[in-house]
Amino acid sequence: MSAIIDYQQAFEGDNAILAAIPSPADLETWANAVLACEGLEHQEVTIRFTDESESQSLNSEYRGKDKPTNVLSFPFEAPPGIDMNLLGDLIICAPVISREAAEQNKKVQHHYAHMTVHGILHLLGYDHIDDAEAEEMESKEIAILAGLDIENPYEA
């Protein structure tokens, strides 16, 4: 398995938040854990780290929610007859991740790992709209994160 990460760092601001943004190697490790769980290999994901303004604008335009959010997932759909290993794009809002990690008493890197895994699962078609879907997706997240020595993010 081999995740290809197109790393885009567009966040400019607070140095502590900037320093906490994960490296491409971390992102590749987390993405490979998802691919291994799903029995996939050689998949490409674009991961862009943004500020609250960009996150809010995209969240408003594509989800109708006028506020910044931790992660947005945009699955890629190839035109008919074209086979590509591009899963899609993740937009991760660095200030929201840092704030949520502090509020939830989590290590910021663990929260980034969780949101990366969560976002990639969305790119693969998982969702949490109803209880059954949420349970399936969360159980996959918990198992993948456990394999990375990261505690269950849903425990209080």
KACOR-V668449 format. One record per helix or strand of 3 or more residues. SS is the DSSP state (H for helix, E for strand). FROM is the first residue (numbers start at 0). LEN is the number of residues. If there is no record, write none. Layout:
# KACOR-V668449
ss={SS & SS}
from={FROM & FROM}
len={LEN & LEN}
This chain:
# KACOR-V668449
ss={E & H & H & E & H & E & E & H & H & H}
from={2 & 14 & 23 & 42 & 51 & 70 & 85 & 93 & 107 & 130}
len={7 & 6 & 15 & 8 & 12 & 5 & 8 & 10 & 16 & 17}
